[in-house]
């Protein structure tokens, strides 16, 4: 587990898989660092998670698509988004010429 969100980072390689590092896990909460360099979701693949996800882009940029929206959201450093449980979404693209570092906070949403 890295002690610094920006170190160590894998080499910039769009052909490699994204790197997922679990930073913290507690009941109802999980925090991950995700490192991308040109990766995206497979064609026709949508995430559909039972937990909520708050995500922030720390470096780089990415295109994130929510199924119920007609446009892809462009996220750059500092942009964040709360994705409710079962909101289908996908990563359309991540910056290929720079490392994109995400911080993702997964949480159990309260039941009503």
Secondary structure, 3 states (H helix, E strand, C coil): CCCECCECCCCCCCCCCCEEEEEEEECCEEEEEEEECCCCCCCCCCECCCCEEEEEEEECEEEEEECCCCCCEEEECCCEEEECCCCCEEEEEECCCCCEEEEEEEECCCCC
